[in-house]
Amino acid sequence: MGAIRDVILMRDFHLFSGILALTTAALISNLLLGQFHPGFVNQPIAHDHHLWNFLSMALAGLAFALAGGCPGRQLILSGEGDGDAAIFVLGMIVGAGFAHNFAMASSPKGPGAFGPAAVTIGLIFCIVIAWAMREGSKI
């Protein structure tokens, strides 16, 4: 998120060059090892329900943006003693547990039984929070 922010706001490609180098190295490694399989077919724990793939990743991105950064950043901040980040990390762990125990997690067969409902509720919740907490809001 920081790399994209820097490119858009400051035209600084320093962080983005690291992402580009990592992606290029991973691509070359996978090609050399014969592990490159584009698309969702024959991928571990992947399905081809593109709408729910997109919406769930949009929810994850929105939640991370509202929290102030990516999950890795939250882990580091919680290790430094940031209580808000620690609650966010605890929420990620509890959320993963709920998803896998209550038929919300996806599998190669497709989204879990309650996954689409959970994603829809999560998107509505995050959009309401974002709208209510925007700059100049009267709430």
N, CA, C and O atoms as CSV, one atom per row, in Angstrom:
chain,resi,resn,atom,element,x,y,z
A,1,MET,N,N,0.826,-1.186,0.000
A,1,MET,CA,C,0.000,0.000,0.000
A,1,MET,C,C,0.869,1.247,0.000
A,1,MET,O,O,0.565,2.231,-0.675
A,2,GLY,N,N,1.958,1.195,0.767
A,2,GLY,CA,C,2.847,2.342,0.825
A,2,GLY,C,C,3.526,2.603,-0.505
A,2,GLY,O,O,3.728,3.754,-0.891
A,3,ALA,N,N,3.879,1.535,-1.209
A,3,ALA,CA,C,4.535,1.693,-2.506
A,3,ALA,C,C,3.596,2.347,-3.510
A,3,ALA,O,O,3.999,3.250,-4.243
A,4,ILE,N,N,2.367,1.902,-3.545
A,4,ILE,CA,C,1.392,2.482,-4.479
A,4,ILE,C,C,1.068,3.920,-4.078
A,4,ILE,O,O,0.921,4.790,-4.936
A,5,ARG,N,N,0.959,4.165,-2.770
A,5,ARG,CA,C,0.732,5.527,-2.293
A,5,ARG,C,C,1.855,6.449,-2.757
A,5,ARG,O,O,1.594,7.545,-3.254
A,6,ASP,N,N,3.114,6.008,-2.596
A,6,ASP,CA,C,4.250,6.833,-2.990
A,6,ASP,C,C,4.265,7.099,-4.485
A,6,ASP,O,O,4.594,8.207,-4.910
A,7,VAL,N,N,3.913,6.098,-5.295
A,7,VAL,CA,C,3.886,6.292,-6.749
A,7,VAL,C,C,2.814,7.306,-7.122
A,7,VAL,O,O,3.059,8.200,-7.932
A,8,ILE,N,N,1.634,7.174,-6.541
A,8,ILE,CA,C,0.520,8.053,-6.914
A,8,ILE,C,C,0.716,9.473,-6.394
A,8,ILE,O,O,0.534,10.436,-7.138
A,9,LEU,N,N,1.085,9.608,-5.126
A,9,LEU,CA,C,1.154,10.942,-4.520
A,9,LEU,C,C,2.461,11.669,-4.768
A,9,LEU,O,O,2.466,12.883,-4.972
A,10,MET,N,N,3.577,10.939,-4.754
A,10,MET,CA,C,4.874,11.610,-4.819
A,10,MET,C,C,5.708,11.241,-6.036
A,10,MET,O,O,6.815,11.751,-6.205
A,11,ARG,N,N,5.185,10.353,-6.892
A,11,ARG,CA,C,5.910,9.880,-8.069
A,11,ARG,C,C,7.260,9.267,-7.670
A,11,ARG,O,O,8.239,9.362,-8.411
A,12,ASP,N,N,7.295,8.636,-6.482
A,12,ASP,CA,C,8.499,7.993,-5.974
A,12,ASP,C,C,8.369,6.489,-6.189
A,12,ASP,O,O,7.456,5.867,-5.645
A,13,PHE,N,N,9.262,5.898,-6.971
A,13,PHE,CA,C,9.197,4.495,-7.330
A,13,PHE,C,C,10.146,3.628,-6.506
A,13,PHE,O,O,10.349,2.461,-6.840
A,14,HIS,N,N,10.727,4.168,-5.444
A,14,HIS,CA,C,11.699,3.423,-4.650
A,14,HIS,C,C,11.085,2.144,-4.058
A,14,HIS,O,O,11.622,1.058,-4.278
A,15,LEU,N,N,9.992,2.243,-3.325
A,15,LEU,CA,C,9.352,1.056,-2.738
A,15,LEU,C,C,8.769,0.154,-3.819
A,15,LEU,O,O,8.836,-1.071,-3.711
A,16,PHE,N,N,8.202,0.749,-4.852
A,16,PHE,CA,C,7.576,-0.041,-5.911
A,16,PHE,C,C,8.613,-0.860,-6.674
A,16,PHE,O,O,8.306,-1.947,-7.163
A,17,SER,N,N,9.830,-0.350,-6.779
A,17,SER,CA,C,10.879,-1.113,-7.466
A,17,SER,C,C,11.177,-2.406,-6.710
A,17,SER,O,O,11.515,-3.410,-7.337
A,18,GLY,N,N,11.065,-2.409,-5.399
A,18,GLY,CA,C,11.242,-3.630,-4.615
A,18,GLY,C,C,10.147,-4.647,-4.909
A,18,GLY,O,O,10.423,-5.839,-5.042
A,19,ILE,N,N,8.901,-4.177,-5.009
A,19,ILE,CA,C,7.788,-5.064,-5.350
A,19,ILE,C,C,7.987,-5.640,-6.743
A,19,ILE,O,O,7.766,-6.830,-6.968
A,20,LEU,N,N,8.401,-4.797,-7.670
A,20,LEU,CA,C,8.642,-5.246,-9.039
A,20,LEU,C,C,9.766,-6.281,-9.090
A,20,LEU,O,O,9.652,-7.280,-9.801
A,21,ALA,N,N,10.847,-6.052,-8.345
A,21,ALA,CA,C,11.969,-7.003,-8.320
A,21,ALA,C,C,11.533,-8.328,-7.690
A,21,ALA,O,O,11.898,-9.394,-8.185
A,22,LEU,N,N,10.762,-8.271,-6.611
A,22,LEU,CA,C,10.288,-9.498,-5.961
A,22,LEU,C,C,9.358,-10.289,-6.875
A,22,LEU,O,O,9.461,-11.512,-6.966
A,23,THR,N,N,8.455,-9.590,-7.546
A,23,THR,CA,C,7.533,-10.254,-8.462
A,23,THR,C,C,8.284,-10.877,-9.630
A,23,THR,O,O,7.975,-11.997,-10.036
A,24,THR,N,N,9.256,-10.173,-10.170
A,24,THR,CA,C,10.052,-10.692,-11.283
A,24,THR,C,C,10.856,-11.924,-10.855
A,24,THR,O,O,10.913,-12.912,-11.586
A,25,ALA,N,N,11.473,-11.865,-9.678
A,25,ALA,CA,C,12.243,-13.005,-9.179
A,25,ALA,C,C,11.337,-14.217,-8.950
A,25,ALA,O,O,11.720,-15.342,-9.271
A,26,ALA,N,N,10.146,-13.998,-8.400
A,26,ALA,CA,C,9.208,-15.106,-8.178
A,26,ALA,C,C,8.754,-15.698,-9.506
A,26,ALA,O,O,8.654,-16.918,-9.636
A,27,LEU,N,N,8.479,-14.855,-10.488
A,27,LEU,CA,C,8.061,-15.341,-11.804
A,27,LEU,C,C,9.156,-16.179,-12.455
A,27,LEU,O,O,8.893,-17.272,-12.957
A,28,ILE,N,N,10.368,-15.670,-12.444
A,28,ILE,CA,C,11.480,-16.405,-13.057
A,28,ILE,C,C,11.716,-17.726,-12.328
A,28,ILE,O,O,11.931,-18.757,-12.965
A,29,SER,N,N,11.676,-17.698,-11.002
A,29,SER,CA,C,11.870,-18.929,-10.219
A,29,SER,C,C,10.811,-19.970,-10.544
A,29,SER,O,O,11.126,-21.144,-10.743
A,30,ASN,N,N,9.564,-19.542,-10.598
A,30,ASN,CA,C,8.477,-20.477,-10.900
A,30,ASN,C,C,8.571,-21.016,-12.323
A,30,ASN,O,O,8.267,-22.184,-12.562
A,31,LEU,N,N,8.987,-20.180,-13.266
A,31,LEU,CA,C,9.171,-20.652,-14.640
A,31,LEU,C,C,10.289,-21.688,-14.712
A,31,LEU,O,O,10.136,-22.721,-15.363
A,32,LEU,N,N,11.408,-21.417,-14.047
A,32,LEU,CA,C,12.545,-22.339,-14.072
A,32,LEU,C,C,12.214,-23.672,-13.391
A,32,LEU,O,O,12.697,-24.719,-13.820
A,33,LEU,N,N,11.404,-23.642,-12.345
A,33,LEU,CA,C,11.058,-24.858,-11.606
A,33,LEU,C,C,9.828,-25.561,-12.164
A,33,LEU,O,O,9.429,-26.608,-11.654
A,34,GLY,N,N,9.219,-24.991,-13.216
A,34,GLY,CA,C,8.049,-25.602,-13.823
A,34,GLY,C,C,6.796,-25.515,-12.970
A,34,GLY,O,O,5.890,-26.337,-13.107
A,35,GLN,N,N,6.741,-24.523,-12.089
A,35,GLN,CA,C,5.607,-24.373,-11.187
A,35,GLN,C,C,4.689,-23.218,-11.573
A,35,GLN,O,O,3.809,-22.840,-10.800
A,36,PHE,N,N,4.885,-22.667,-12.738
A,36,PHE,CA,C,4.063,-21.530,-13.170
A,36,PHE,C,C,2.817,-22.037,-13.880
A,36,PHE,O,O,2.910,-22.658,-14.938
A,37,HIS,N,N,1.660,-21.775,-13.303
A,37,HIS,CA,C,0.376,-22.178,-13.872
A,37,HIS,C,C,-0.572,-20.982,-13.774
A,37,HIS,O,O,-1.230,-20.812,-12.748
A,38,PRO,N,N,-0.656,-20.153,-14.810
A,38,PRO,CA,C,-1.524,-18.975,-14.721
A,38,PRO,C,C,-2.995,-19.370,-14.610
A,38,PRO,O,O,-3.406,-20.426,-15.091
A,39,GLY,N,N,-3.770,-18.517,-13.977
A,39,GLY,CA,C,-5.200,-18.757,-13.829
A,39,GLY,C,C,-5.519,-19.500,-12.549
A,39,GLY,O,O,-4.638,-19.763,-11.731
A,40,PHE,N,N,-6.786,-19.835,-12.385
A,40,PHE,CA,C,-7.240,-20.494,-11.168
A,40,PHE,C,C,-7.288,-22.014,-11.285
A,40,PHE,O,O,-7.410,-22.704,-10.273
A,41,VAL,N,N,-7.196,-22.547,-12.504
A,41,VAL,CA,C,-7.315,-23.986,-12.706
A,41,VAL,C,C,-6.084,-24.690,-12.130
A,41,VAL,O,O,-4.952,-24.259,-12.350
A,42,ASN,N,N,-6.315,-25.761,-11.403
A,42,ASN,CA,C,-5.270,-26.591,-10.794
A,42,ASN,C,C,-4.397,-25.839,-9.788
A,42,ASN,O,O,-3.239,-26.203,-9.578
A,43,GLN,N,N,-4.937,-24.812,-9.178
A,43,GLN,CA,C,-4.224,-24.107,-8.120
A,43,GLN,C,C,-4.706,-24.637,-6.777
A,43,GLN,O,O,-5.878,-24.988,-6.645
A,44,PRO,N,N,-3.835,-24.704,-5.782
A,44,PRO,CA,C,-4.273,-25.176,-4.467
A,44,PRO,C,C,-5.210,-24.150,-3.814
A,44,PRO,O,O,-4.928,-22.952,-3.797
A,45,ILE,N,N,-6.296,-24.633,-3.294
A,45,ILE,CA,C,-7.284,-23.823,-2.574
A,45,ILE,C,C,-7.705,-22.599,-3.388
A,45,ILE,O,O,-7.716,-21.482,-2.871
A,46,ALA,N,N,-8.045,-22.807,-4.641
A,46,ALA,CA,C,-8.513,-21.723,-5.497
A,46,ALA,C,C,-9.778,-22.168,-6.211
A,46,ALA,O,O,-9.959,-23.345,-6.520
A,47,HIS,N,N,-10.640,-21.208,-6.462
A,47,HIS,CA,C,-11.853,-21.489,-7.233
A,47,HIS,C,C,-11.997,-20.423,-8.301
A,47,HIS,O,O,-11.287,-19.417,-8.277
A,48,ASP,N,N,-12.902,-20.631,-9.229
A,48,ASP,CA,C,-13.032,-19.698,-10.343
A,48,ASP,C,C,-14.308,-18.869,-10.278
A,48,ASP,O,O,-14.855,-18.498,-11.317
A,49,HIS,N,N,-14.780,-18.579,-9.096
A,49,HIS,CA,C,-15.916,-17.675,-8.922
A,49,HIS,C,C,-15.346,-16.251,-8.829
A,49,HIS,O,O,-15.112,-15.733,-7.737
A,50,HIS,N,N,-15.134,-15.645,-9.972
A,50,HIS,CA,C,-14.386,-14.392,-10.056
A,50,HIS,C,C,-15.037,-13.254,-9.267
A,50,HIS,O,O,-14.329,-12.437,-8.679
A,51,LEU,N,N,-16.350,-13.187,-9.244
A,51,LEU,CA,C,-17.025,-12.114,-8.501
A,51,LEU,C,C,-16.660,-12.176,-7.023
A,51,LEU,O,O,-16.328,-11.154,-6.422
A,52,TRP,N,N,-16.719,-13.372,-6.432
A,52,TRP,CA,C,-16.437,-13.484,-4.999
A,52,TRP,C,C,-14.948,-13.364,-4.714
A,52,TRP,O,O,-14.567,-12.903,-3.638
A,53,ASN,N,N,-14.097,-13.767,-5.653
A,53,ASN,CA,C,-12.658,-13.511,-5.506
A,53,ASN,C,C,-12.413,-12.004,-5.429
A,53,ASN,O,O,-11.713,-11.523,-4.538
A,54,PHE,N,N,-12.996,-11.270,-6.371
A,54,PHE,CA,C,-12.792,-9.823,-6.418
A,54,PHE,C,C,-13.372,-9.137,-5.184
A,54,PHE,O,O,-12.700,-8.325,-4.549
A,55,LEU,N,N,-14.621,-9.464,-4.844
A,55,LEU,CA,C,-15.269,-8.790,-3.718
A,55,LEU,C,C,-14.584,-9.089,-2.390
A,55,LEU,O,O,-14.474,-8.207,-1.538
A,56,SER,N,N,-14.121,-10.323,-2.203
A,56,SER,CA,C,-13.449,-10.638,-0.944
A,56,SER,C,C,-12.107,-9.921,-0.831
A,56,SER,O,O,-11.730,-9.479,0.254
A,57,MET,N,N,-11.383,-9.803,-1.946
A,57,MET,CA,C,-10.117,-9.068,-1.902
A,57,MET,C,C,-10.348,-7.565,-1.772
A,57,MET,O,O,-9.537,-6.867,-1.164
A,58,ALA,N,N,-11.452,-7.057,-2.339
A,58,ALA,CA,C,-11.807,-5.653,-2.144
A,58,ALA,C,C,-12.113,-5.397,-0.670
A,58,ALA,O,O,-11.715,-4.370,-0.121
A,59,LEU,N,N,-12.817,-6.328,-0.029
A,59,LEU,CA,C,-13.104,-6.206,1.401
A,59,LEU,C,C,-11.813,-6.214,2.209
A,59,LEU,O,O,-11.639,-5.391,3.107
A,60,ALA,N,N,-10.909,-7.138,1.897
A,60,ALA,CA,C,-9.641,-7.196,2.622
A,60,ALA,C,C,-8.861,-5.890,2.454
A,60,ALA,O,O,-8.352,-5.345,3.433
A,61,GLY,N,N,-8.766,-5.391,1.231
A,61,GLY,CA,C,-8.050,-4.141,0.989
A,61,GLY,C,C,-8.677,-2.961,1.700
A,61,GLY,O,O,-7.973,-2.127,2.269
A,62,LEU,N,N,-9.998,-2.888,1.671
A,62,LEU,CA,C,-10.690,-1.797,2.352
A,62,LEU,C,C,-10.475,-1.868,3.858
A,62,LEU,O,O,-10.218,-0.850,4.500
A,63,ALA,N,N,-10.579,-3.068,4.421
A,63,ALA,CA,C,-10.366,-3.225,5.863
A,63,ALA,C,C,-8.932,-2.856,6.248
A,63,ALA,O,O,-8.716,-2.200,7.267
A,64,PHE,N,N,-7.958,-3.269,5.446
A,64,PHE,CA,C,-6.563,-2.936,5.745
A,64,PHE,C,C,-6.321,-1.438,5.601
A,64,PHE,O,O,-5.581,-0.857,6.394
A,65,ALA,N,N,-6.931,-0.806,4.605
A,65,ALA,CA,C,-6.775,0.640,4.435
A,65,ALA,C,C,-7.389,1.387,5.616
A,65,ALA,O,O,-6.807,2.355,6.105
A,66,LEU,N,N,-8.551,0.951,6.075
A,66,LEU,CA,C,-9.186,1.591,7.228
A,66,LEU,C,C,-8.368,1.399,8.500
A,66,LEU,O,O,-8.380,2.253,9.387
A,67,ALA,N,N,-7.655,0.270,8.588
A,67,ALA,CA,C,-6.833,-0.013,9.765
A,67,ALA,C,C,-5.501,0.731,9.735
A,67,ALA,O,O,-4.804,0.803,10.747
A,68,GLY,N,N,-5.152,1.275,8.596
A,68,GLY,CA,C,-3.920,2.045,8.498
A,68,GLY,C,C,-2.752,1.298,7.896
A,68,GLY,O,O,-1.617,1.762,8.000
A,69,GLY,N,N,-2.984,0.180,7.282
A,69,GLY,CA,C,-1.890,-0.520,6.625
A,69,GLY,C,C,-2.141,-1.998,6.468
A,69,GLY,O,O,-3.170,-2.527,6.889
A,70,CYS,N,N,-1.185,-2.647,5.858
A,70,CYS,CA,C,-1.303,-4.072,5.548
A,70,CYS,C,C,-1.140,-4.915,6.813
A,70,CYS,O,O,-0.708,-4.404,7.847
A,71,PRO,N,N,-1.481,-6.196,6.736
A,71,PRO,CA,C,-1.374,-7.056,7.914
A,71,PRO,C,C,0.050,-7.160,8.460
A,71,PRO,O,O,0.249,-7.239,9.672
A,72,GLY,N,N,1.033,-7.159,7.568
A,72,GLY,CA,C,2.416,-7.199,8.037
A,72,GLY,C,C,2.763,-5.998,8.894
A,72,GLY,O,O,3.433,-6.122,9.919
A,73,ARG,N,N,2.306,-4.853,8.468
A,73,ARG,CA,C,2.544,-3.624,9.247
A,73,ARG,C,C,1.862,-3.710,10.599
A,73,ARG,O,O,2.421,-3.284,11.610
A,74,GLN,N,N,0.650,-4.263,10.622
A,74,GLN,CA,C,-0.079,-4.397,11.882
A,74,GLN,C,C,0.653,-5.350,12.829
A,74,GLN,O,O,0.700,-5.114,14.037
A,75,LEU,N,N,1.223,-6.426,12.280
A,75,LEU,CA,C,1.994,-7.352,13.116
A,75,LEU,C,C,3.209,-6.661,13.725
A,75,LEU,O,O,3.506,-6.837,14.906
A,76,ILE,N,N,3.903,-5.879,12.914
A,76,ILE,CA,C,5.084,-5.173,13.419
A,76,ILE,C,C,4.690,-4.153,14.469
A,76,ILE,O,O,5.333,-4.059,15.514
A,77,LEU,N,N,3.634,-3.384,14.201
A,77,LEU,CA,C,3.188,-2.396,15.176
A,77,LEU,C,C,2.735,-3.046,16.475
A,77,LEU,O,O,2.991,-2.512,17.554
A,78,SER,N,N,2.065,-4.193,16.387
A,78,SER,CA,C,1.627,-4.862,17.618
A,78,SER,C,C,2.835,-5.357,18.409
A,78,SER,O,O,2.822,-5.341,19.640
A,79,GLY,N,N,3.878,-5.797,17.704
A,79,GLY,CA,C,5.101,-6.206,18.377
A,79,GLY,C,C,5.815,-5.044,19.044
A,79,GLY,O,O,6.576,-5.237,19.992
A,80,GLU,N,N,5.571,-3.838,18.547
A,80,GLU,CA,C,6.168,-2.642,19.143
A,80,GLU,C,C,5.318,-2.090,20.275
A,80,GLU,O,O,5.674,-1.086,20.892
A,81,GLY,N,N,4.184,-2.750,20.549
A,81,GLY,CA,C,3.357,-2.324,21.676
A,81,GLY,C,C,2.137,-1.509,21.311
A,81,GLY,O,O,1.473,-0.987,22.207
A,82,ASP,N,N,1.813,-1.377,20.045
A,82,ASP,CA,C,0.627,-0.628,19.628
A,82,ASP,C,C,-0.624,-1.461,19.910
A,82,ASP,O,O,-0.843,-2.494,19.276
A,83,GLY,N,N,-1.437,-1.012,20.856
A,83,GLY,CA,C,-2.625,-1.759,21.257
A,83,GLY,C,C,-3.661,-1.876,20.157
A,83,GLY,O,O,-4.286,-2.927,20.014
A,84,ASP,N,N,-3.859,-0.822,19.373
A,84,ASP,CA,C,-4.819,-0.875,18.271
A,84,ASP,C,C,-4.421,-1.942,17.247
A,84,ASP,O,O,-5.262,-2.699,16.762
A,85,ALA,N,N,-3.127,-1.985,16.929
A,85,ALA,CA,C,-2.644,-2.976,15.976
A,85,ALA,C,C,-2.787,-4.381,16.555
A,85,ALA,O,O,-3.106,-5.321,15.827
A,86,ALA,N,N,-2.551,-4.531,17.860
A,86,ALA,CA,C,-2.694,-5.846,18.493
A,86,ALA,C,C,-4.143,-6.324,18.413
A,86,ALA,O,O,-4.389,-7.506,18.169
A,87,ILE,N,N,-5.103,-5.424,18.616
A,87,ILE,CA,C,-6.517,-5.792,18.496
A,87,ILE,C,C,-6.829,-6.183,17.058
A,87,ILE,O,O,-7.586,-7.127,16.828
A,88,PHE,N,N,-6.257,-5.473,16.082
A,88,PHE,CA,C,-6.470,-5.809,14.674
A,88,PHE,C,C,-5.922,-7.199,14.370
A,88,PHE,O,O,-6.591,-7.995,13.712
A,89,VAL,N,N,-4.710,-7.503,14.842
A,89,VAL,CA,C,-4.110,-8.822,14.616
A,89,VAL,C,C,-4.960,-9.901,15.283
A,89,VAL,O,O,-5.199,-10.952,14.689
A,90,LEU,N,N,-5.416,-9.654,16.503
A,90,LEU,CA,C,-6.294,-10.606,17.184
A,90,LEU,C,C,-7.575,-10.816,16.385
A,90,LEU,O,O,-8.077,-11.936,16.293
A,91,GLY,N,N,-8.103,-9.740,15.807
A,91,GLY,CA,C,-9.295,-9.844,14.971
A,91,GLY,C,C,-9.050,-10.678,13.731
A,91,GLY,O,O,-9.928,-11.435,13.317
A,92,MET,N,N,-7.863,-10.555,13.120
A,92,MET,CA,C,-7.545,-11.379,11.951
A,92,MET,C,C,-7.509,-12.858,12.328
A,92,MET,O,O,-7.997,-13.705,11.580
A,93,ILE,N,N,-6.931,-13.164,13.483
A,93,ILE,CA,C,-6.828,-14.559,13.917
A,93,ILE,C,C,-8.209,-15.127,14.234
A,93,ILE,O,O,-8.542,-16.236,13.816
A,94,VAL,N,N,-8.999,-14.371,14.966
A,94,VAL,CA,C,-10.354,-14.826,15.311
A,94,VAL,C,C,-11.204,-14.937,14.049
A,94,VAL,O,O,-11.984,-15.879,13.910
A,95,GLY,N,N,-11.060,-13.983,13.128
A,95,GLY,CA,C,-11.807,-14.029,11.876
A,95,GLY,C,C,-11.466,-15.259,11.047
A,95,GLY,O,O,-12.351,-15.870,10.448
A,96,ALA,N,N,-10.193,-15.624,11.008
A,96,ALA,CA,C,-9.793,-16.835,10.282
A,96,ALA,C,C,-10.409,-18.069,10.930
A,96,ALA,O,O,-10.862,-18.983,10.241
A,97,GLY,N,N,-10.422,-18.086,12.247
A,97,GLY,CA,C,-11.043,-19.207,12.955
A,97,GLY,C,C,-12.526,-19.318,12.651
A,97,GLY,O,O,-13.032,-20.412,12.400
A,98,PHE,N,N,-13.229,-18.182,12.672
A,98,PHE,CA,C,-14.658,-18.181,12.345
A,98,PHE,C,C,-14.891,-18.650,10.917
A,98,PHE,O,O,-15.788,-19.453,10.660
A,99,ALA,N,N,-14.089,-18.150,9.994
A,99,ALA,CA,C,-14.275,-18.507,8.583
A,99,ALA,C,C,-14.134,-20.009,8.361
A,99,ALA,O,O,-14.896,-20.601,7.597
A,100,HIS,N,N,-13.170,-20.618,9.020
A,100,HIS,CA,C,-12.933,-22.041,8.794
A,100,HIS,C,C,-13.871,-22.929,9.601
A,100,HIS,O,O,-14.122,-24.068,9.209
A,101,ASN,N,N,-14.387,-22.440,10.704
A,101,ASN,CA,C,-15.267,-23.263,11.530
A,101,ASN,C,C,-16.746,-23.092,11.224
A,101,ASN,O,O,-17.554,-23.938,11.607
A,102,PHE,N,N,-17.113,-22.021,10.545
A,102,PHE,CA,C,-18.521,-21.756,10.295
A,102,PHE,C,C,-18.850,-21.640,8.808
A,102,PHE,O,O,-19.684,-20.820,8.423
A,103,ALA,N,N,-18.213,-22.443,7.980
A,103,ALA,CA,C,-18.518,-22.597,6.548
A,103,ALA,C,C,-18.479,-21.283,5.767
A,103,ALA,O,O,-19.315,-21.047,4.895
A,104,MET,N,N,-17.505,-20.434,6.088
A,104,MET,CA,C,-17.341,-19.194,5.332
A,104,MET,C,C,-16.112,-19.245,4.429
A,104,MET,O,O,-16.046,-18.505,3.448
A,105,ALA,N,N,-15.146,-20.092,4.731
A,105,ALA,CA,C,-13.911,-20.168,3.953
A,105,ALA,C,C,-14.168,-20.867,2.619
A,105,ALA,O,O,-15.027,-21.742,2.511
A,106,SER,N,N,-13.414,-20.464,1.623
A,106,SER,CA,C,-13.549,-21.056,0.291
A,106,SER,C,C,-12.708,-22.318,0.179
A,106,SER,O,O,-11.830,-22.583,1.000
A,107,SER,N,N,-12.998,-23.074,-0.847
A,107,SER,CA,C,-12.237,-24.280,-1.172
A,107,SER,C,C,-12.196,-24.383,-2.695
A,107,SER,O,O,-12.788,-23.545,-3.376
A,108,PRO,N,N,-11.516,-25.383,-3.245
A,108,PRO,CA,C,-11.529,-25.525,-4.703
A,108,PRO,C,C,-12.932,-25.722,-5.277
A,108,PRO,O,O,-13.147,-25.499,-6.469
A,109,LYS,N,N,-13.881,-26.133,-4.451
A,109,LYS,CA,C,-15.258,-26.318,-4.916
A,109,LYS,C,C,-15.995,-24.990,-5.063
A,109,LYS,O,O,-17.027,-24.930,-5.731
A,110,GLY,N,N,-15.479,-23.921,-4.448
A,110,GLY,CA,C,-16.123,-22.616,-4.537
A,110,GLY,C,C,-16.205,-21.948,-3.183
A,110,GLY,O,O,-15.658,-22.454,-2.204
A,111,PRO,N,N,-16.892,-20.803,-3.116
A,111,PRO,CA,C,-17.033,-20.105,-1.840
A,111,PRO,C,C,-17.751,-20.981,-0.821
A,111,PRO,O,O,-18.571,-21.824,-1.187
A,112,GLY,N,N,-17.442,-20.782,0.458
A,112,GLY,CA,C,-18.125,-21.508,1.517
A,112,GLY,C,C,-19.603,-21.170,1.533
A,112,GLY,O,O,-20.029,-20.201,0.905
A,113,ALA,N,N,-20.384,-21.963,2.246
A,113,ALA,CA,C,-21.840,-21.794,2.266
A,113,ALA,C,C,-22.259,-20.402,2.713
A,113,ALA,O,O,-23.208,-19.835,2.173
A,114,PHE,N,N,-21.561,-19.852,3.693
A,114,PHE,CA,C,-21.926,-18.533,4.210
A,114,PHE,C,C,-20.915,-17.460,3.817
A,114,PHE,O,O,-21.007,-16.325,4.285
A,115,GLY,N,N,-19.955,-17.805,2.966
A,115,GLY,CA,C,-18.927,-16.860,2.546
A,115,GLY,C,C,-19.459,-15.619,1.846
A,115,GLY,O,O,-19.098,-14.505,2.224
A,116,PRO,N,N,-20.320,-15.784,0.825
A,116,PRO,CA,C,-20.845,-14.593,0.152
A,116,PRO,C,C,-21.612,-13.658,1.087
A,116,PRO,O,O,-21.512,-12.437,0.963
A,117,ALA,N,N,-22.371,-14.220,2.014
A,117,ALA,CA,C,-23.103,-13.378,2.969
A,117,ALA,C,C,-22.124,-12.635,3.876
A,117,ALA,O,O,-22.315,-11.453,4.164
A,118,ALA,N,N,-21.073,-13.329,4.328
A,118,ALA,CA,C,-20.079,-12.691,5.193
A,118,ALA,C,C,-19.348,-11.568,4.453
A,118,ALA,O,O,-19.089,-10.511,5.030
A,119,VAL,N,N,-19.017,-11.792,3.188
A,119,VAL,CA,C,-18.330,-10.758,2.403
A,119,VAL,C,C,-19.247,-9.555,2.201
A,119,VAL,O,O,-18.804,-8.414,2.326
A,120,THR,N,N,-20.504,-9.796,1.895
A,120,THR,CA,C,-21.459,-8.707,1.691
A,120,THR,C,C,-21.638,-7.890,2.970
A,120,THR,O,O,-21.618,-6.660,2.928
A,121,ILE,N,N,-21.812,-8.563,4.094
A,121,ILE,CA,C,-21.960,-7.856,5.375
A,121,ILE,C,C,-20.685,-7.092,5.706
A,121,ILE,O,O,-20.748,-5.955,6.175
A,122,GLY,N,N,-19.530,-7.706,5.467
A,122,GLY,CA,C,-18.258,-7.030,5.725
A,122,GLY,C,C,-18.073,-5.792,4.873
A,122,GLY,O,O,-17.615,-4.762,5.366
A,123,LEU,N,N,-18.429,-5.881,3.585
A,123,LEU,CA,C,-18.320,-4.706,2.710
A,123,LEU,C,C,-19.238,-3.584,3.173
A,123,LEU,O,O,-18.830,-2.424,3.229
A,124,ILE,N,N,-20.478,-3.932,3.504
A,124,ILE,CA,C,-21.416,-2.907,3.990
A,124,ILE,C,C,-20.879,-2.272,5.259
A,124,ILE,O,O,-20.899,-1.048,5.395
A,125,PHE,N,N,-20.397,-3.088,6.192
A,125,PHE,CA,C,-19.859,-2.583,7.454
A,125,PHE,C,C,-18.686,-1.636,7.213
A,125,PHE,O,O,-18.653,-0.540,7.773
A,126,CYS,N,N,-17.725,-2.045,6.386
A,126,CYS,CA,C,-16.548,-1.209,6.136
A,126,CYS,C,C,-16.903,0.067,5.388
A,126,CYS,O,O,-16.330,1.123,5.658
A,127,ILE,N,N,-17.843,-0.017,4.451
A,127,ILE,CA,C,-18.248,1.192,3.719
A,127,ILE,C,C,-18.950,2.167,4.648
A,127,ILE,O,O,-18.728,3.374,4.551
A,128,VAL,N,N,-19.787,1.676,5.539
A,128,VAL,CA,C,-20.462,2.550,6.518
A,128,VAL,C,C,-19.427,3.205,7.432
A,128,VAL,O,O,-19.508,4.405,7.695
A,129,ILE,N,N,-18.463,2.437,7.914
A,129,ILE,CA,C,-17.403,2.998,8.761
A,129,ILE,C,C,-16.624,4.063,7.989
A,129,ILE,O,O,-16.386,5.155,8.507
A,130,ALA,N,N,-16.227,3.752,6.758
A,130,ALA,CA,C,-15.466,4.708,5.955
A,130,ALA,C,C,-16.268,5.975,5.700
A,130,ALA,O,O,-15.730,7.079,5.779
A,131,TRP,N,N,-17.537,5.823,5.399
A,131,TRP,CA,C,-18.388,6.980,5.122
A,131,TRP,C,C,-18.575,7.821,6.383
A,131,TRP,O,O,-18.515,9.049,6.325
A,132,ALA,N,N,-18.798,7.174,7.504
A,132,ALA,CA,C,-19.051,7.890,8.762
A,132,ALA,C,C,-17.794,8.585,9.289
A,132,ALA,O,O,-17.889,9.621,9.947
A,133,MET,N,N,-16.627,8.022,9.004
A,133,MET,CA,C,-15.391,8.571,9.573
A,133,MET,C,C,-14.606,9.431,8.590
A,133,MET,O,O,-13.457,9.785,8.856
A,134,ARG,N,N,-15.215,9.769,7.459
A,134,ARG,CA,C,-14.495,10.599,6.494
A,134,ARG,C,C,-14.302,12.006,7.061
A,134,ARG,O,O,-15.010,12.436,7.972
A,135,GLU,N,N,-13.342,12.689,6.503
A,135,GLU,CA,C,-13.025,14.029,6.969
A,135,GLU,C,C,-14.205,14.951,6.731
A,135,GLU,O,O,-14.758,14.966,5.632
A,136,GLY,N,N,-14.594,15.704,7.713
A,136,GLY,CA,C,-15.733,16.618,7.590
A,136,GLY,C,C,-17.057,15.973,7.921
A,136,GLY,O,O,-18.097,16.620,7.796
A,137,SER,N,N,-17.055,14.697,8.348
A,137,SER,CA,C,-18.296,14.021,8.710
A,137,SER,C,C,-18.833,14.605,10.005
A,137,SER,O,O,-18.060,14.992,10.881
A,138,LYS,N,N,-20.150,14.670,10.132
A,138,LYS,CA,C,-20.773,15.245,11.323
A,138,LYS,C,C,-21.048,14.203,12.402
A,138,LYS,O,O,-21.610,14.523,13.450
A,139,ILE,N,N,-20.652,12.957,12.147
A,139,ILE,CA,C,-20.890,11.903,13.148
A,139,ILE,C,C,-19.778,11.892,14.150
A,139,ILE,O,O,-19.789,11.080,15.075
